[in-house]
């Protein structure tokens, strides 16, 4: 019997829980993984990639499996970042963690849609082997960590399992031989702002959630708040974190305020009271269909749409 094509499987539904904060924890530290799992992070990412030295990867796989297996309640929010597909570790990572049914997988250094499709085949085989519903393990993709990947951020529409996309600047700088990814004032250089924009546009095109990259200075919570609020206005819906202290700031920044929700509901109600119209005058200005769409999206984000 020929293998089932990935396109014949149902797409993963977005998680029913929030995806505002994604907290990394090194896979070779039981203490840090447990602390992350007990935190207020919406999603915890047990890391088998950059946070783990090569010689510690076998140990990390064992520890991550054990941590997942010990957390029956809330396991759906415990995800794993595996190693990139162009290296020798990904299959061993997946074989170690999939029996413990992680909530999802983060794929780093994705070169394009083909990498997601290959990961889908690996996951499908492991799901069948371990009695997991086929196609049910969601994926977040890091889409800008190599020079090549920058040209493929718009290729993920309909890609199997993908529910979110994020971007990275450190590996991208390494990929292109840059000495830094920052301007003298600390802001990102043009190439990295381009990466952020391409990730956002790619996620919008694919109809998945855009997740902002990390803030490395975990002590600068005021700066984190300002940045998180800014990228949320731009269209991002969550952010990666490297320290538990960042989680509450991120959760607050990506949670619509009562005033925002009230204003959005007012717009929805106005259009509902005036069916068939394209524009409505309101408080000296005009509201049109894009205003209605944004209001509806905001309410859905808050679980009110």
N, C-alpha and C positions, 0 to 999 in steps of 0.2 A: 504494500500500500504506500503510495507517495506521501511525503510529509505534508502536513497541513500548512498552507501558506499563512504568513503572519496576518495578511490582510483579511483572511476569513474569520479571524477571531474578533470578538467584541473589544472595543477600545476600553481602557480603564476609565471608570468614572472618577472625577476628582474626589479626593477625600472629603468626607462629610464634616470633618473637624477643621478648625482654622489652620491656615498656613502662613501666619505672620512671622514667627520667629523659628529659625532653624539653627539649633545649637550643636556645634561640633564637639566631639569628645574623642580623645585618642584611644584606639582599640586595644592598646597594650597596657591600659591603666584601668583596673577594676574600679578603683576609687573615683576617678574622674567620670567614668561612664555611669556609675551609680548616682553620682551627684547631678549629672546632666539629666538622667532619667527622672530624678525626683524634682527637677526644677519646673518652672512654669512655662518652659519652652513648648510651643505647639508641636514641633517636630525635633527629635534628637537624631543626630547623624553620628553613629559610631564609625570612626574613620580608620580604614585600613590602608589609606594612601599616604599623603604627605606627612601626617603626624606620626607615622610608624617607620622606624629604620628598617632597612632590608632584612637584617638578621633577626628582627623581632616580629616579622610578619607571620610566621607560623604560630607563634604564641598568641598574637593578636587575634587571629582567626578563631582559635580555641576559646579565648576569653569573650569575644563578641558572641559566639554561638552560645556560650554558657549564660551570658547576660540576657540575651534574647529569650532563651528557654526558661529563665527564672522569672520573667516578667509577663505572665499570662495576661493580666489586666493592663490595658493600655498599650499592648504591644504594637498596635497599628500605627502609633506615633514614633516608633523606634525604627529608624531607617539605617542603612549602611552605605557608606561611600566605599566602593570597591576601587581597585586600581585600574588604570586606563587600558583599553583593549589593545593598544599597540605594544604592550609589555607582556611579560611572562606570568603575571600573577592573577589575572582576572578570573580564570576558570577555577583556580584553587580557592579564591575568595568566595565565589558563588557556591561552590560545592560545600564549603564549610558553613555558610550562614543560611542557605535556603532551607535546610531541614528544620531550622528553628523559626521559620516563617517571619522574616522581617516585615515591617510595615511597608517598606519601599526600598528602592535602590537609587543612589546617586551615581551617575556615570560622569567621571571627569575627563577632560581633554577630548571631548567628542569631536571628531573630524567632520561630521555631517550626519545626514539621515542614515547612511549605510551602517554606521556604528550602532545606532539605536536598533535597527533591524536585526543586526547580528546579536546584540544583547537580548532581544526578544526571543530569538531562537534558543539561546542558552537557557533563559528563564523558563520558557515553555517546557523544555525537556525536564528541567528540575522540578517544576510544578507537578508535572505528571508523575514523576518518580516519587514525590513525597506527598501525594494526595492533596495538593493545593489546587484550587480552582484555576484552570488554565487561563492565562491572561490577566490575572487579578492583582499581580504585583506591580504597583505604579513606579514610575521613573521620573526623576528630575535630572536634567542634562546641563552640564557646564559647557557653554557653547562658544566661548571666545578665548580659550587658553592657549591656542596655537595660532600662528599666522594663517594657516590654511583654513582653520575653522571660521575665521572672520568672514569668509566668502560664502558660508553655508548657513548663516543664522536664519535665513528665510525658508529653509528646506523641510521644516519639521511638521508642517500641517498634515494631520492624519497619521503621523508616525506612531507606531504601536507603543502603548503604555505611557507615553509622555503626558504628564499633568502639570509640569512646571519647567521653567528654564531659568538658569542663572548665568552669571558671567564671572570672569576672574581676570585680575590685572597682573599678579605676580608672575604666573607662568607665561602669560603673554609677553611680558617684558623680557623674560628669559628666552622665549622663542625667537624674538626679533633682535636679540643682542643689545637691548637698551640697558643703560647703566642705572636708570631710575624710571619710574612711571609717574613721577610727581613734578609739578612746576615748583619754582622757588618758594611760592606762597603756600605750598602744601596741597594745592588742588591737583586733580588728575590732569595729565597732559592730553593733548588732542586725541591721540590714538586710543586712549583708554576711555575717554568720554564717548568716542565713536563706538567702542565695544559695548558700553552701557546702552547706547541708543539702539544699536543693532540687536542686542538681546531683547530689549523692550519691543521693538518692532517685530522681531521674529516670534516672540511669545504672542503678541496680538494677532499676527497672521495665523498662527497655529491654534489660537483659541485656548491657550493655556496660561497659567499664572506666571507673571514675571517676578523674580526674586532678586533683590539687590545683593551685591557681594559684601564681604566682611568689612568691618572697620577694625584695623589692626590695633589701634590704640584703645584698649578696652578700659582704660582709666578715664578717658575723655568722654564722659557720658553726655555732657552738654553738646559737644560736637556731634556725637552720635545722634542725638535727638534732632538737631537741626538738619543733618543729612537725611535721616530717615523720613522726616516730614517733607523734605524737598522731593525725594524720589517718589514718595507716595503721590504727591501732587502731579508728578510726571506720568504716573501710571503703574508704578511698581506696587505690589500687594504684600510684600514681605521682605525679609532680610536675613542673611546668614549671620551667625554670631560665633565668636570664639571663646566667650567667657560668660558664665551664668549672670554676672552683673549687668550684661547688656540686654538680657531678655525682657525685663519689665519695661525698659525704655522702648525697645522695638515693638512690643505688644501694644503699648499705649500709642505710639506714633501711627501704627497701621490699623487702629480701631477708630472708626468714624465717631465723631463727637455727637452728642445729643442735638446740638444746633445744626450740624450737617444733615443728620437724619431727618430732622423736622423740616428743614428747607427742601430736601429731596422729596419728602412725602407731600409737601405743599405743591411742588411742581407736578407730581404724578396726579394729584387730586384735581388740579386745574385742568389738565388735559383730559382727565376722565369726565369732567363736567362739561367739556366742550369737544365732544367726539367729532373727528373728521377734520379738525382745523390743523393747519401747519404751524402757525405762529399765534402767540397770545401776548397781548400787552400786559405788563405787570410792573408796577412801581416805577414808571417812567422808562422802562426798557422793554425789550422783546425777548420772549422765550420761544425757542423753536424746537424741532424734533431732536437735534443733538443734545439740547438741555434735558429733554425727557429721557433719552437713552442713558445719559450719565447718571441721572437721578435713579433710574431703575437699577442700574449696575451697582450703585452705592447701597441701595436697600437690599439687593441680593447678597452683596458682600457681608452685610450685617445680619443676614438671615431673615430679613423682613420683606423680601420681594417674592 
